Amino acid sequence: MHNHPSGDPTPSSADIDMTRQVVDAGRSLRIAVHDHLIVGRDGVASLKALGLF
């Protein structure tokens, strides 16, 4: 979970790439990543709910 100081919780391409890398690394260690949340003034974005990993 992290915040976007701009207030827009829309995931950036860097957010998506980093999340996929963390998910892949965790998989090899048998660690499940349940979600990646981005908090902004305008709400919260769930990468899992958006189908981005």
QUIFENJO-V144101 format. One record per residue. N is the residue number from 1. RES is the residue in three letters. PHI is phi as a letter, one per 30 degrees, with the letter a starting at -180 (999 if undefined). OMEGA is omega in radians with two decimals (none if undefined). Layout:
N_RES_PHI_OMEGA + N_RES_PHI_OMEGA
This chain:
1_MET_999_3.02 + 2_HIS_a_-3.12 + 3_ASN_c_3.00 + 4_HIS_c_-3.12 + 5_PRO_e_3.12 + 6_SER_d_-3.12 + 7_GLY_j_-3.13 + 8_ASP_c_-3.10 + 9_PRO_d_-3.13 + 10_THR_d_-3.13 + 11_PRO_d_3.06 + 12_SER_d_3.10 + 13_SER_d_3.09 + 14_ALA_d_3.08 + 15_ASP_d_-3.11 + 16_ILE_d_-3.14 + 17_ASP_d_-3.13 + 18_MET_d_3.13 + 19_THR_d_3.12 + 20_ARG_d_3.10 + 21_GLN_d_3.11 + 22_VAL_d_3.11 + 23_VAL_d_3.13 + 24_ASP_d_3.13 + 25_ALA_d_3.12 + 26_GLY_d_-3.14 + 27_ARG_e_-3.12 + 28_SER_d_3.11 + 29_LEU_c_-3.10 + 30_ARG_i_3.07 + 31_ILE_c_-3.13 + 32_ALA_d_2.99 + 33_VAL_c_-3.05 + 34_HIS_d_-3.14 + 35_ASP_a_2.99 + 36_HIS_b_-3.10 + 37_LEU_c_3.05 + 38_ILE_c_-3.08 + 39_VAL_c_3.06 + 40_GLY_b_3.12 + 41_ARG_e_-3.07 + 42_ASP_c_3.11 + 43_GLY_k_-3.10 + 44_VAL_b_3.06 + 45_ALA_c_3.07 + 46_SER_c_3.13 + 47_LEU_d_3.11 + 48_LYS_d_-3.14 + 49_ALA_d_3.11 + 50_LEU_d_3.13 + 51_GLY_i_-3.05 + 52_LEU_c_2.98 + 53_PHE_a_none
